[in-house]
Amino acid sequence: METLSDQGIKKFLENSPLYSWKTFAQPEKMRTSLWIREIDEFCETCNQIRPFQDLRSLGGITSHHPMGKIQFLQSGTSYFTFTCVSCKTENHTFLVEQEVTEETVKIQKYGQRPRKKLERDGKLQKFFKEDAEYYEKALISLSNGYGIAAFAYFRRIVELNIVKLLDLLASDLDPSQANDPIKIAIDELRKESPMSDKIKIANNALPEYLKPDGLNPLGTIYSLLSEGVHSLTDEECLVKAESLQACLSFLIAELASRKRHKDSFKKMVGGLKGS
């Protein structure tokens, strides 16, 4: 478990969706508050990512008991406000709830202004254009921390588009190599078979350039499809939904890039031959 730190709080404020809990281990030296000095966010005035700082002395969170004793972080709520260090006009504010025990600090954002914009992946949008409504609902669920809903929508999208994804993978192979083991594995995935078999096959259905550091995104996709939503917590579903989206985004982006480079190369060489 990650230990509570300024960097961990910064990452949480910048990236975690609303209503999504994050649990940290208590640091060796217990904190008096969740206050941090700076985050990095998009500034509408500057039109780019800028440092935003909390310009108040203690971030609006008192850490001293009325009797003068140091008061360590307790369960309750915390308020953050950060101002762009460049334009000094744009602000980002956060409302955070914390549950504190001797061993852990569990936090969630229950308010944020301005609201985080939905980050849409253009390549995924194009790939899922026939299921745009499901994709939009998956993103909305993801951005609001509704893990079970997000995972269910992403699973549904993948189930509807898995053949299309296999077609895309097959299109990158040499059609003259009928005995290519990767082609054979992709063909096997098209057949009806138990999901446990598909997971094993999927681990052999990708070329090495699509397996960064040995990680197999297609195998991960099939593994995630095999898991039942009913047995998972909202937090667990959120992580799995993000993993599904990351695997899909990587595969589709890499394949699209290779196709673009191939087409460009063929056009260039074809032009030389014709001259």
FIBA-344883 format. One record per residue: residue in three letters; x, y, z of N, C-alpha, C in turn. Coordinates in steps of 0.001 Angstrom, whole numbers, plus 524288, in hexadecimal, padded with zeros to 5 digits. Atoms other than C-alpha are relative to their C-alpha. Layout:
N
alaXYZXYZXYZ ...
# end
This chain:
275
met8034A7FB51800008000080000800008036E804E380000 glu7FD047FB1F80055804FD80D817FC7B7FF8A8031980511 thr7FFFA7FCCD7FB46808E281605807FC7FE4F805937FEB3 leu801EF7FAAD800D98021282330809368048F803D67FFB9 ser7FBD17FC2D800D380AD982DFC803EA7FDD5804947FCE5 asp8019A7FB7F8032A80A0D83B4F7FD667FF357FE677FA51 gln80052801AD8057580C8D834DA7F03B7FB247FCA47FF15 gly804A68034C80078801D682ACC7F2917FB028033180015 ile804937FC907FFB77F8078355A7F6527FF878032D7FAFB lys7FFED7FCFD804E87FC0383D797EA727FDCA7FCBD7FB83 lys801C7803808042B7F9F8831F77E13F7FA337FEC980098 phe805828011A7FEEE7ECF682EED7E7C57FC8E804927FE54 leu803207FB6A8015D7E7DA83CD77E6487FFD2800D97FA17 glu7FFAD7FF09805A47EC5C83DBF7D81F7FD177FBEB7FCCA asn801BD8043C803717E7CC830887D3317FB437FCDF801C4 ser80438803707FE367DDDD8299E7DBC37FAA8802547FED0 pro8054A7FE17801017CF8182A8B7D7E37FD228011D80519 leu8033D7FEF47FB6F7C51882F8C7E12B7FDE37FAE980240 tyr80275804537FD1C7BFF4826167EB7B8030A7FAE47FFB3 ser7FCB1804A4800397CB3481C9F7E975803BA80019804A8 trp7FCB7800307FB577D1F58187E7F5FE805837FE2D7FEB6 lys7FA89801A18006C7E0B28173D7F700802147FF4B8058D thr7FE118012D7FAC17E6FE810D4802D6805F48003B80026 phe7FA5A7FF827FF2C7F49F8146D8079B8016E7FDCE8055E ala7FDF08017A7FADF7FCE980EE98128A801C1804EF802DD gln7FE327FB8A7FCEA7FFC38185C81D98805F58007F7FF87 pro7FA4B7FF4D8002980D6981E4681C2F802527FF5080573 glu7FD5E800B77FAF58177081C08826D87FF3D804CE80371 lys801087FB217FD328161E82A4682AA47FA85801C47FE84 met8057C7FEE7801368077182CA182B7F7FF3C805BD7FE82 arg801077FAB9801FA8022F838798244A7FBFF802C28036F thr803F37FCE27FD517FA838438782A4B7FB83801697FC5B ser804107FEC7803D77F2DA845B881DAB801657FD867FAC7 leu7FEFF801D4805547F1B8841EF80F5580245804567FC9C trp7FE587FB6A802F67F69384F5E80B37804FE7FF027FCE4 ile7FB4A7FFF68034580031850157FFE580060805557FD5E arg7FF187FACB8022F8061B85BFF7F95E7FE34800847FA5E glu800887FF37805A8804A98592B7EAD27FDD47FB3A7FD30 ile801AB803FF803B87FDC7851767E02C800EF802277FA7E asp7FFA97FE588057D7FE9C851EE7D1507FABD7FF017FD6A glu8051D80074802827F1E48549B7C9FD7FFD3803607FB1A phe800B07FCD4804B77ED0B85A3B7BD347FDA08054380178 cys801F47FAB47FF077EB25868FA7BDB67FD36801F57FB20 glu803127FE21804747E05386E1D7B4E68020B8053B7FDFF thr7FDF87FAE48019B7E64C87BC47B4C48052A7FF727FD18 cys7FADF800D08027D7F4258774B7B1867FFB67FC1A7FB7D asn800E4803F98040D7EEC186C537A8E1804527FBDE7FFDC gln7FC1C8042D7FF937F8CC862797ADC2800597FE25805A9 ile7FF27801F77FAB57FCBE85A417B9738039B803BE802E8 arg7FCEC7FC5F7FCD6801C08632F7C4318004F7FE06805A2 pro80002801067FA5F8060E861DC7D2667FBCA8035F80297 phe803D07FD357FCCC7FB08865AF7DBA7801BA7FF65805AA gln7FE3B800427FA987FEBB869257E99E7FBC6801C7803C4 asp803607FE3A7FBC07F74B86A647F64C802D28048E8029B leu7FD557FB4B7FE2F7FAAD878457FA057FEC48015F805A6 arg801257FF127FA7C7F50787753807C08043B7FD7B80360 ser7FBBF801DE7FCA17FDF0874A3813487FF977FA3780143 leu8009B805827FE937F82B867798171E7FBDB7FD527FCB0 gly803C6802848036B7EF358645780BCF7FA8D7FFCC8023E gly805407FFE77FDD67E354867B9813E67FEF77FBAF803E4 ile800C2804587FC647E5A985C3381D03803318010A804E4 thr7FD2B7FEFF7FB257E91085EDD82B0F802397FAF180226 ser7FD8F804B67FDE57F24F855598319E8014480090805D0 his7FED07FF277FA817F29785AD983F5C7FB0B7FFCD80348 his804428007A7FC497E9B38576884A9A7FF618053D802C7 pro800C97FB057FD397E37086312851C98038080092804CE met7FCB37FFBB7FB597EBB785F8785DAE805C68007B7FE9B gly7FA957FF52801967F827860F38558E802C37FB027FE84 lys7FD93804FB801637FACA8527A8536B7FF957FF0E7FA21 ile800418017C805847FDF584D29845EE7FBA97FC077FF3E gln80456803918011E7F1FB84696840398011F7FD327FAE3 phe7FEDF80303804AE7F4C483BAB836A97FB187FF587FCB1 leu80447800AB803B67EC68838E982ABF7FBDA7FC5880232 gln80461803197FE107DEFA833DC82E8D7FC037FF287FBAC ser8044F800CF803AD7D31882E9C8276D7FCD7805027FF9D gly802F27FB33800DC7CB2F83996821768005B801AA7FA55 thr7FFA37FDF9805567CC30842598159380463804037FF99 ser7FBDA7FC2E801107D6C384AC380F667FE97803247FB28 tyr801247FC728045B7D5C18565B8063A80525801E57FDB0 phe7FB4B7FE48802C07E003859A27FC027FE8E804237FBFA thr8009F7FC4A804497E12B865717F32F8056A801737FDF1 phe7FAF97FEFA802877EC33867AB7E9827FF48804257FBC7 thr800317FBB9803CA7EF19873977E0FE804837FF7F7FC24 cys7FBF58003E8040B7F68C873CE7D41B80456803E380146 val7FBA37FC937FE8F80415879457D6D68015A803D67FBA7 ser7FEBA7FC8D8046A804AB87FA57C9577FC20804787FF7C cys803DF7FBDD800E97F7E9886E87C7257FD9A8021480509 lys802247FE7E7FAE07F3B58876D7D5837FA12800D47FFED thr805AD7FF48800467E574887027D11A7FD027FAD780047 glu802B88050E800127E1F1878A67CF18800DF7FD1580523 asn7FFBC802FC7FB227DED4870677DB187FDE47FA7A7FF41 his802178054F7FFB37DCC5861E97DD987FEF77FECD805BF thr801578013D7FA9A7D5A585DB97E9EE7FE367FA538006B phe8015E805767FF0C7D37B850467EFD57FDB97FF6C8057A leu80211801977FAF17CB2A84ADD7FAD5801537FA3F800B1 val7FE21805597FF167D0D783E7F800C27FE147FE0D80548 glu801718029B7FB207CB978352980AF1804547FC308016B gln7FC07803B57FE567D54B82D798130C7FE0D7FCAE80491 glu801088039C7FBB27D3B68218881BC48054A7FE3080207 val7FAC3800D37FDDA7DF5B8202C824D07FFE77FBF38045E thr7FF1A803BB7FBC77E3B28149382D01805CA8003780172 glu7FA7C800107FE777F08B81198833BD803797FDF47FBA0 glu7FCE48026E8042B7F4F0809BC827D17FF4E802847FAAA thr801287FE30805527EE708103681C137FD60805577FFE1 val802F47FB39801327E92E81CC08161F7FD357FEFE7FAD4 lys8032B80111804A17DE0C81ACC80C767FD6E8051A7FE53 ile801FD7FAED801C17DA3982683804107FCDC7FF7E7FAF4 gln802E97FFA4804E87D06D829F67F97F7FE9A805B07FEF8 lys801DC7FAD1801907CD16836357F1E57FA127FFC57FF9A tyr805AB7FFB98009E7BECB839E77F3777FE56805347FD94 gly801167FB1E802BF7BFDE8471C7ECD0804E1801E07FD32 gln7FB8E7FE0E8030F7C86F84D437E25C7FE0E804397FC45 arg8015F7FBC9803A37C7F985A1C7DAE0804F68027C7FDE9 pro803CF801B7803F07C98D85B9A7CFA97FFE87FA117FF8A arg80078805A6800A07C49784DF77CCDC803CB7FE237FBD1 lys7FC3780228803B57CE65845777C5E97FD337FE987FAF1 lys8025B80128805117CB7E844997B76C800DB7FA477FE98 leu7FF6F80561801D27C91B837557B16F8046E7FFB37FC0B glu7FBA2800B28039D7D584832D87AACD7FEAA7FBA47FC31 arg80183803D7803FC7D16782C2979E4A804B47FEA37FC9C asp7FBDB801EC8036E7DB0E823E1796AE7FDD57FFEC7FA74 gly801FE7FF87805597D9148279F78862800017FAE17FD06 lys7FFA4804FD802CF7DD9281A62783517FBEC7FC21801F5 leu80409803747FDE47D48A8130578C927FA96801CE7FE4F gln805017FDEB801D77C94881C0C789017FED17FE297FA7A lys800AA801A2805727CB59818DB77AB77FF0D7FA207FFA7 phe80076805AF8002D7CCEA80A4977D367FAA97FE3A80202 phe804FF8017C7FDA97C087809BF7858F7FB7A8035B7FE08 lys803F37FC47801DB7B8868130177D0B7FA887FDA27FFC1 glu80523802838003C7AD8E808F977BA27FDBC7FF2280573 asp801C1800937FA937ACC48080978A748017F804D98031D ala7FE607FB077FDA67AF448166178D6F7FD2F8011780526 glu8030C7FEF87FB437A46F816E8797A1802467FD07804A8 tyr7FD9F8031A7FBD17AA7780BE279F9F805448024D801A3 tyr7FADA7FDD47FED77B7FA8120879E8B7FF7D804FC8033E glu800DF7FB237FD197B2D481F327A3477FE5A7FED18059F lys801C6801717FABC7ABE7818BF7AECE804767FDAC80335 ala7FB758023B7FD4D7B84F811407B21D8039180458801F9 leu7FC997FBA47FE7B7C03081DF27B2517FDA28033180471 ile802A77FD0A7FBDE7B611825107BA978005B7FD0D80529 ser7FFA8803417FB467B5D2819C07C44780588800158022F leu7FA807FFFE7FE6D7C4AF8198B7C48C80174805298029B ser7FE8D7FAD37FDFE7C5E6828367C6D57FD788012F80543 asn802B57FF257FB0C7BC3C827A87D227801317FBCF8040D gly7FE75803FD7FC3F7C27A81BDF7D88F7FC167FBA5800B3 tyr803D58043D7FFAD7B70C812B07D5DE802657FB1A7FD8E gly7FCDE8044B802057BFB7806C77D4817FCE97FB8F7FDA9 ile8031780471801E27B56D7FC2F7D2F57FD88801517FAC1 ala802777FE5E804ED7AE44803CE7C85E80410800837FBAB ala7FBE77FF41803F57BAE1807797C14C801F87FAC67FDF4 phe7FE06805288018C7BFCA7F96B7C1457FBF57FD1C7FCB6 ala8042C802A4802EB7B29E7F4417BCAE7FF85802317FA7A tyr8006E7FD9B805367B1F87FE027B170804B57FEA17FC90 phe7FB5D8015B803197C0077FB797AD1D7FFF37FA437FE65 arg800768058E8015E7BDC67ECC67ADA17FC3B7FF517FB70 arg803F380066804217B1A37EE627A53C80236801E87FACE ile7FDAA7FDD6804C77B8FC7F6D779B60803DA7FC217FD9B val7FC19803B6801F67C40B7ECEF79A517FD587FB2F7FDB7 glu802CF8049D801F27BA9F7E188798CD7FDA78010B7FA9C leu802677FEA4805067B3EB7E8AD78D928040B800E77FBB6 asn7FC047FE80803E07C0C57EC40786F8804BC7FC667FFDC ile7FB6C803637FFB97C9D77E0D2789D5801797FDC77FAAB val7FED9802148053D7C8957DB2577C0E8029B804377FCAD lys7FDBA7FB94802D67CB8E7E88C7766F805B1800D18019D leu7FAA67FF797FE107D7BB7E93177F06803757FBA67FDD3 leu7FD0880462802337DC137DBAF77A7880110800DE7FA32 asp7FF3F7FEC3805947DA067DFFB76C548046B803F57FF50 leu7FBEF7FBFB800427E2A57EBCB76EDF805667FD9B800F0 leu7FB09802AB7FEF37ED537E32C77499801AC7FCAE7FB59 ala7FED28036B804747EC6D7D9A176932801C38031F7FB43 ser7FEAF7FCCC804917ED5E7E4A875F40805B0801C380008 asp7FA857FE5F7FF9E7FB0A7E7C37643C803C67FB857FECA leu7FCB38048C8011C7FFF67DA0476125800CD7FF517FA25 asp7FEEA801418057E805CE7D523754657FC1C7FBD97FE36 pro80407803BF801A87FA477CE8674D578022E7FB297FD4E ser7FDB280481802BC803877C57874606801FB7FBD4803C9 gln7FE06803B47FC14807F37BF07752BF7FB6F7FD32802AA ala80499802CD7FE037FCB87B571754BE8011D7FD278051F asn7FEA0802FA7FB4F804107AE0775F5A8024C8036680458 asp7FE2C7FC6B7FBF08078E7BA0F767447FD367FE9980521 pro802838017F7FB0D805267B5CA775817FC87804468024D ile803457FBB57FE0B7FFBF7C344778BE7FACF800157FD19 lys804CE8003B803237F5E07C24C76D927FC9A7FB6A801C8 ile802E18049E7FE327F20C7B4AB7722A7FD5F8011F80540 ala8022C7FEAC7FAD97F0187B9C0780177FB64803BD7FF7B ile8044B7FC4D800D87E7A67C51577B417FB377FD2B7FDDC asp80459803118022A7DF577BB8F7734D7FD657FCB38043B glu80224803287FBB77DDB47B30A77F717FC938035480394 leu803037FC7D7FC9A7D8CD7BECB787277FAA08013C7FDBD arg805127FEFB8027B7CDBD7C07C77D597FC167FB9E8011D lys80365804877FF247C8707B302780C47FD988001F80576 glu8027F8007C7FAE77BF1B7AFF778BD78033B7FC508035F ser7FCFB803497FC6A7C6F87AAC87975C7FFC38026980570 pro800137FDDE7FAAD7C7D67AC447A632803BF804A080084 met7FCCA7FB537FF597CD457B9547AAA1805747FEAA80208 ser7FAD9801877FDFD7D8507B2617B1DC803A67FE767FB8D asp7FCD98016D804907DCE77ACE17A4C780188804D77FCE3 lys7FF007FB3C803087DBB77BA1E79E308046A8033780271 ile7FBE27FD0A7FD537E46B7C06B7A87C805597FDCA7FE94 lys7FB0D8028A801627EF2C7B6767A5BA801738011C7FA54 ile7FF037FF14805957EDB47B81F797008019D805AC7FF14 ala7FEF37FA65800B87EDA77C702798028059D8016380164 asn7FA937FEF77FE787FAEF7C68A79E91803E07FEB77FBAB asn7FCA2801548047A8005E7C112791BF7FE44802B17FAF7 ala8025B7FDB5804AF7F8837C99F7887D801FD805777FEBA leu7FDD67FACD80115801037D5C778886805BF7FFA17FE8F pro7FA617FFA38012580E227D8E378229802C3802D780476 glu7FCFC7FDD57FBA5818FB7DD5778B3F7FF92805EF80065 tyr800277FA417FFC9817EA7EBB5787557FB0C80203802A4 leu804C97FE787FD4880A3E7EBD378D567FFEB7FE0D805A4 lys7FF99801E27FA9B80F197E63779A4780469802EA802C8 pro7FBE27FCEE7FD74816B07F1117A125801CD7FD7780514 asp7FDB38027B7FB5981FDA7EB397AB507FD707FAC48013E gly8025A805247FF3C819307DE247A93D7FA4F8001A801A0 leu805837FF8D7FE7580BC07E34F7AD247FC867FF247FB3C asn803698015880460800CB7DDFF7A4A97FAA78028F800AC pro805037FD537FF567F5647E7977A3477FB507FCC47FE44 leu804668033A801CA7ECF27DDDF79BB57FEB37FBD88040E gly800E1803CE7FBD67EEC97D3757A6257FD5C80281804AF thr802647FD267FBA67EB5C7DDA77B06B7FA478011D7FEE9 ile8056F7FEED801797DEF07E1487A9037FCA17FB2C800D8 tyr8030A804D27FF5E7DA4B7D3287A88C7FF9D7FE6D805BE ser80015801397FA6B7DDF27D13E7B6CD7FBFB8035C802D9 leu803C67FC777FD8E7D5EB7DD2F7BAB57FA6B7FEA57FE74 leu8053A80185801C37CA637D8877B28D7FDFD7FB42802FC ser80193804D07FD517CA5C7CBDD7BA507FE31800FF80596 glu8013E7FEE47FA8B7C8497D2A07C7667FA66801E0800A2 gly805667FE767FEEE7BAB97D41E7CD267FFC68050D80312 val800747FAE87FD657B6F17E1F57D0FF7FDC47FF6E8057D his802CD800887FB067AE487DD267DC2B803967FEBC8049B ser7FC7D8019E7FBC27B9F47D8087E3ED8040B8042780165 leu7FC027FBF87FF487C1C87E4C07E36D7FDCC804D5802AB thr801977FB0D7FDAB7C1557F15D7EB3980014804487FBD6 asp8000E7FB91803977BF087FE867E4BB80594801BA7FEC3 glu7FA877FE6E800AA7CD70801CA7E6D2802DF7FC4E7FC4E glu7FD75803EF803507D2047F50E7E0987FE30800787FA59 cys802297FF6C805457C8F17F7067D4F980245804C37FD3F leu7FDD37FB38802447CE46804B87D2E9805757FEF67FDD0 val7FAB180154801C07DC3A7FF977D1F07FFC57FCA07FB16 lys8006A803918047C7D8037F4E57C8757FDE4802D87FB2F ala802007FCE8804657D0477FE807C0028045F803457FDA2 glu7FB8D7FCE3801E27DC4C807387BF18803EE7FC8D7FD1B ser7FC69803A7802947E4927FB507BB847FDFC7FE787FA9D leu80257801538050E7DB177F7657B0B7800CB804677FC19 gln7FF757FB7F803727DB578051C7AB22805B0800A87FE45 ala7FA6E7FF66801417EA4A805A27ABC6801CD7FBEB7FC0B cys7FE8280437803A57EBD87F8757A4D87FDDE801137FA8A leu802707FED88050E7E25D7FC3D79A0C802AD8049C7FD5E ser7FD917FB4B802217E877809A279856805667FEC77FDCC phe7FABD80161801C47F627803E0797347FFCF7FCE87FAEA leu8004380356804A77F2827F95678D4E7FE478030E7FB31 ile802337FD3A8047E7EA62802287849A803AF8044D7FE25 ala7FC517FBD5801747F42E80D66784F7804C97FDC57FD3B glu7FB5B8025D802607FFC18047F781D57FED77FDE97FA8A leu8016780232805197F8C27FD9B776B17FEDF804507FC06 ala801267FB9B8037A7F3DE80A7C771018050D802A27FE41 ser7FAFC7FD9680148801A68100B77199803057FCB77FC0A arg7FD4780372803AA807748042776AB87FD8C800417FA90 lys802B37FFBC805137FD15804BF7601180150805197FD3A arg7FECA7FAE6802447FFB58133C75E0B805898000B7FDC6 his7FA9480025801D280E62810F075CD9800A37FC697FB43 lys7FFD08039B8047780C6F80556753B77FDEF802A77FB19 asp8026D7FD658047D8036480D2474ADD8037F804557FDEE ser7FC827FBC28019380CCA8189A74ACE804C17FDE07FD1E phe7FB6C80267802738184580FBC747807FEAF7FDF07FA8D lys801938022C80513810E9808C773C8B7FF12804547FC02 lys801037FB9A8037D80CB4815C8736E280524802677FE1F met7FAF57FDB38015A81AA181AEF73737803017FC817FC35 val7FD24803A680354820CB80EB4731547FD3F7FF527FAC8 gly803078006F804DA815D080D7072770800F28049F7FC77 gly7FEF37FB4D8030D8185B81B5B72336805557FFCF7FD74 leu7FABD8008180236826C88186072127800137FC387FB6C lys80034803DF80437823A580C6B718DE7FD89802397FB16 gly802D27FDE38048281A828142971056802E08045F7FD4B ser7FD327FB8A802568246A81EF270DCB804367FE2D7FC37 
# end
